Amino acid sequence: MPPAHPPVPRNLAEPPQEGPPDGRWADRLRAEFLAAAADLEDAATIGALSFFPDRTWHGYTYVPLSGRTESGNEVYGYVRFLAGTDGRDQSDFTAYADLSDEVIGSWRGGEDQLAQVTLVWGTALVEDGVVATAELGEHTVDQCALVERRFTLIAPDDFAGALLEVRLYAANDAELARESLYADE
């Protein structure tokens, strides 16, 4: 395969390492998320949370979540923490609410080009999806197997004239859906 011009960062994040949180761990993540959501309207009525696959990049693990309030509003966010070397000793928790994609860093390419490293999560709205991918122009830059129809991606965006797009694939690699992060496209 010939070299990429310009070089595009791919598969920056570790694949998901843990299954959906449960027990005390789920309670801890819920508490962090609810504290971050406290200033949102109707946050006190957030019900059961849906956890998205974890992803780790740059030493931090990200666990996106969402929940619905009694009035029907959907609240999105994530909890970020430093994981210990054994994956169990967590510290430095931070939580954000009311978003479903977030720039979490940057990647510098050649010639002063800068990619925005973006955390994206969602739920497949189309049946039979098994893998979500992040596409930057003609390059697949991340992928995540769906867990209970949910995915989490960490990928470069807005780099070398290309913008991030999420695609959903079936088990036979047939594309089922695609969506840009940018509403006007």
PyMOL commands that set and color helices and strands:
alter all, ss='L'
color gray80, all
select helices_A, chain A and resi 23-37+43-45
alter helices_A, ss='H'
color red, helices_A
select strands_A, chain A and resi 49-51+55-57+60-68+74-82+91-97+101-108+114-123+131-136+139-145+150-157+164-169+175-180
alter strands_A, ss='S'
color yellow, strands_A
deselect
rebuild
show_as cartoon
